[in-house]
Amino acid sequence: MTRPPFSGGPNARPTHPLTRAARMPLAEAGPPLAVRAARVSVARMRRAVARAVRHSPHSLFLRELVTQPGTVGAICASSPRLAARMAEQVDPTADGLVVELGGGTGVITAALLARGVAPERLVVIEQSEALAAHLGRRFPQLRVLRADAAELAQLHAQGALSGGPNGAPLPIAYIVSGLPLLSIPLPARQRILQAGAQALAPNGRLLQFTYALRGPSPWQSAGLARLHCERVLANLPPARIDVLGRPGIG
């Protein structure tokens, strides 16, 4: 076979086709196997993270925050510290029901159960369909009602929460509210306040956390008196817990 003529100086080397390919830029020669493998690994990791996020309660909370900001009203779910402090205000041996308004992802619900509240005495009311379904799966032993908190008095009078031995509605000893009252339009807020104040037993207690660290509680406009309050700084953002009851009852 006749080789092509070689031209060049005495120190020049012939250029082989493979040598030219090796010197081509990566964009022309195609990504090396290591780069391809890294891209495959990144794609797999993204899919795994996406699956985990889809099944995460925190992701569910954030999706509800985006789609229903007026009913969620917080930038993140309540912290375990805040939930524990709320639950500590509840006497698990008291007669009557404990009704949670706005169960969310169940952080406070879990704290109430850990506090010792009997599952048959705990009722959770959640307006969001997605969050109510999540609560039902997470706490199958509880009564979870997908309803508006403004319907509380009506639901209680109808015996929809729970009935006593004689079929009469059990009194509501505690209302534990995680509702973002200050984010709810005033007409809807007033209906919620009136329903809660009406449904609460005469000696009952109502617990409300808020991100407004100063000022009166909205429940005071419904005739309840603030008995005491405390701040929980280990929450994002910092929160205040108000404990309310009927005036003149210590």
C-alpha positions as CSV (number, residue, x, y, z in Angstrom):
1,M,0.0,0.0,0.0
2,T,1.4,3.4,-0.9
3,R,1.5,5.8,2.1
4,P,0.6,9.5,1.5
5,P,3.7,11.7,1.2
6,F,4.9,13.1,4.5
7,S,6.0,16.6,4.7
8,G,7.4,18.5,7.7
9,G,10.5,19.3,9.4
10,P,13.0,16.7,10.8
11,N,11.2,16.8,14.3
12,A,7.7,16.6,12.9
13,R,5.5,13.5,13.4
14,P,2.9,12.2,11.1
15,T,-0.7,12.9,12.2
16,H,-2.7,9.7,12.7
17,P,-6.6,9.9,12.4
18,L,-7.0,8.6,16.0
19,T,-4.7,11.3,17.3
20,R,-6.8,14.0,15.6
21,A,-10.0,12.5,17.1
22,A,-8.5,12.5,20.6
23,R,-7.6,16.2,20.2
24,M,-11.2,17.2,19.2
25,P,-13.2,19.2,21.7
26,L,-15.6,17.3,24.0
27,A,-18.6,19.0,22.3
28,E,-17.5,17.5,19.0
29,A,-16.3,14.1,20.2
30,G,-19.3,13.5,22.5
31,P,-19.4,13.3,26.3
32,P,-17.1,10.7,27.8
33,L,-18.6,7.7,29.5
34,A,-17.9,9.2,33.0
35,V,-19.9,12.3,32.1
36,R,-22.8,10.3,30.8
37,A,-22.8,8.1,33.9
38,A,-22.8,11.2,36.1
39,R,-25.8,12.6,34.2
40,V,-27.7,9.4,34.6
41,S,-27.0,9.4,38.3
42,V,-28.2,13.0,38.7
43,A,-31.4,12.1,36.8
44,R,-32.0,9.1,39.0
45,M,-31.4,11.2,42.2
46,R,-33.9,13.9,41.0
47,R,-36.6,11.2,40.4
48,A,-36.0,9.8,43.8
49,V,-36.2,13.2,45.5
50,A,-39.4,14.0,43.5
51,R,-41.0,10.8,44.7
52,A,-40.0,11.5,48.3
53,V,-41.3,15.1,48.1
54,R,-44.6,13.9,46.7
55,H,-45.2,11.6,49.7
56,S,-43.9,14.1,52.3
57,P,-46.4,15.8,54.7
58,H,-44.3,19.0,54.5
59,S,-44.7,19.0,50.7
60,L,-48.4,18.5,51.1
61,F,-48.5,21.4,53.5
62,L,-46.6,23.6,51.0
63,R,-48.9,22.7,48.1
64,E,-51.9,23.6,50.2
65,L,-50.2,26.9,51.2
66,V,-49.7,27.7,47.5
67,T,-53.2,26.7,46.4
68,Q,-55.2,27.9,49.5
69,P,-53.1,30.6,51.2
70,G,-56.1,32.0,53.0
71,T,-56.9,28.8,54.8
72,V,-53.3,27.6,55.6
73,G,-51.8,31.0,56.3
74,A,-48.3,29.9,57.6
75,I,-45.0,29.6,55.8
76,C,-44.4,26.2,57.4
77,A,-46.1,23.6,59.5
78,S,-46.1,24.0,63.3
79,S,-43.0,22.9,65.0
80,P,-43.0,20.0,67.4
81,R,-42.1,22.4,70.2
82,L,-45.1,24.6,69.5
83,A,-47.4,21.5,69.3
84,A,-46.1,20.1,72.5
85,R,-46.7,23.4,74.3
86,M,-50.2,23.5,73.0
87,A,-50.9,19.9,74.1
88,E,-49.5,20.6,77.6
89,Q,-52.4,23.1,78.1
90,V,-54.9,20.2,77.7
91,D,-55.9,18.0,80.7
92,P,-56.2,14.5,79.2
93,T,-58.4,13.4,82.2
94,A,-61.0,16.1,81.7
95,D,-64.5,15.0,80.8
96,G,-65.7,15.9,77.3
97,L,-64.3,16.2,73.8
98,V,-61.1,17.8,72.5
99,V,-61.8,19.4,69.1
100,E,-58.9,20.5,66.9
101,L,-59.7,23.1,64.3
102,G,-57.4,23.0,61.3
103,G,-55.5,19.8,61.7
104,G,-53.1,20.5,58.9
105,T,-50.5,17.7,58.6
106,G,-51.2,16.4,62.1
107,V,-48.3,17.9,64.1
108,I,-50.6,19.1,66.9
109,T,-52.9,16.1,66.6
110,A,-49.9,13.8,67.3
111,A,-48.9,15.9,70.3
112,L,-52.4,15.7,71.7
113,L,-52.4,11.9,71.4
114,A,-48.9,11.8,73.0
115,R,-50.3,13.9,75.8
116,G,-52.7,11.1,76.6
117,V,-55.9,12.4,75.0
118,A,-58.0,9.3,74.3
119,P,-58.6,8.8,70.5
120,E,-62.3,8.4,71.0
121,R,-62.4,11.9,72.6
122,L,-60.4,13.7,70.0
123,V,-62.1,15.1,66.9
124,V,-60.2,16.9,64.1
125,I,-61.9,19.3,61.7
126,E,-60.1,20.2,58.6
127,Q,-61.5,22.1,55.6
128,S,-58.9,21.1,53.0
129,E,-59.8,17.9,51.2
130,A,-56.1,16.9,50.7
131,L,-55.2,17.5,54.3
132,A,-58.3,15.8,55.7
133,A,-57.5,12.7,53.6
134,H,-53.9,12.8,54.9
135,L,-55.1,13.0,58.5
136,G,-57.5,10.2,58.0
137,R,-54.7,7.9,56.7
138,R,-52.3,9.0,59.4
139,F,-54.7,8.7,62.3
140,P,-57.3,6.0,61.3
141,Q,-58.3,5.7,65.0
142,L,-59.6,9.3,65.0
143,R,-62.8,11.0,63.8
144,V,-61.6,13.4,61.1
145,L,-64.3,15.6,59.6
146,R,-63.8,17.5,56.4
147,A,-65.8,20.6,57.3
148,D,-65.7,24.3,57.9
149,A,-64.8,25.4,61.4
150,A,-67.8,27.8,61.2
151,E,-70.0,24.7,61.3
152,L,-68.7,23.5,64.7
153,A,-71.7,24.5,66.8
154,Q,-74.1,22.9,64.3
155,L,-72.0,19.7,64.0
156,H,-71.9,19.5,67.8
157,A,-75.6,20.0,68.2
158,Q,-76.3,17.3,65.6
159,G,-74.1,14.8,67.4
160,A,-71.8,14.6,64.4
161,L,-68.7,14.9,66.6
162,S,-69.4,12.1,69.2
163,G,-72.3,11.0,71.3
164,G,-72.4,10.0,74.9
165,P,-74.0,6.9,76.4
166,N,-77.5,8.3,76.1
167,G,-76.9,9.6,72.6
168,A,-76.6,13.2,73.7
169,P,-73.6,15.2,72.4
170,L,-70.6,15.2,74.7
171,P,-69.5,18.6,75.9
172,I,-66.5,20.2,74.3
173,A,-63.9,20.6,77.0
174,Y,-61.2,21.9,74.8
175,I,-61.0,23.6,71.4
176,V,-57.4,23.6,70.0
177,S,-57.2,25.9,67.1
178,G,-54.5,26.1,64.5
179,L,-56.6,28.3,62.2
180,P,-54.9,31.3,60.7
181,L,-57.6,33.6,62.0
182,L,-55.9,36.9,61.0
183,S,-55.6,35.6,57.4
184,I,-59.2,34.7,57.1
185,P,-61.6,37.3,55.7
186,L,-63.6,39.1,58.4
187,P,-67.1,37.7,57.7
188,A,-65.8,34.1,57.6
189,R,-63.7,34.7,60.7
190,Q,-66.6,36.1,62.7
191,R,-68.7,33.0,61.8
192,I,-65.8,30.8,63.1
193,L,-65.4,32.8,66.3
194,Q,-69.1,32.7,67.1
195,A,-69.4,29.0,66.4
196,G,-66.4,28.2,68.6
197,A,-67.5,30.3,71.5
198,Q,-71.0,28.8,71.3
199,A,-69.8,25.2,71.2
200,L,-67.3,25.5,74.0
201,A,-68.5,24.0,77.3
202,P,-69.1,26.5,80.2
203,N,-65.9,25.5,81.9
204,G,-64.1,24.7,78.7
205,R,-60.8,26.1,77.4
206,L,-59.9,27.3,74.0
207,L,-56.3,27.3,72.8
208,Q,-55.2,29.4,69.8
209,F,-51.7,29.9,68.5
210,T,-50.9,33.0,66.5
211,Y,-47.9,34.6,64.9
212,A,-49.0,38.0,66.2
213,L,-46.9,38.3,69.3
214,R,-48.8,41.4,70.6
215,G,-52.4,42.5,70.7
216,P,-55.7,40.9,71.8
217,S,-56.9,37.5,70.6
218,P,-59.7,37.5,68.0
219,W,-61.6,35.1,70.2
220,Q,-62.0,38.0,72.7
221,S,-64.4,39.7,70.3
222,A,-66.6,36.6,70.5
223,G,-67.0,37.0,74.3
224,L,-64.2,34.8,75.6
225,A,-61.6,36.1,78.0
226,R,-57.9,35.5,77.7
227,L,-56.7,33.7,80.8
228,H,-53.0,33.6,80.0
229,C,-50.6,33.4,77.1
230,E,-47.0,32.4,76.4
231,R,-44.5,32.8,73.5
232,V,-42.9,29.9,71.7
233,L,-39.7,31.2,70.1
234,A,-38.6,27.8,68.9
235,N,-41.0,28.0,65.9
236,L,-40.8,29.5,62.5
237,P,-41.9,32.2,62.8
238,P,-42.1,32.7,66.6
239,A,-45.6,32.1,67.9
240,R,-47.9,33.0,70.8
241,I,-50.3,30.6,72.5
242,D,-53.5,32.1,74.0
243,V,-55.6,30.2,76.5
244,L,-59.1,31.5,76.7
245,G,-62.3,30.7,78.6
246,R,-65.6,32.3,79.6
247,P,-65.4,35.5,81.7
248,G,-65.5,34.9,85.4
249,I,-64.4,31.3,85.2
250,G,-60.9,30.8,86.4
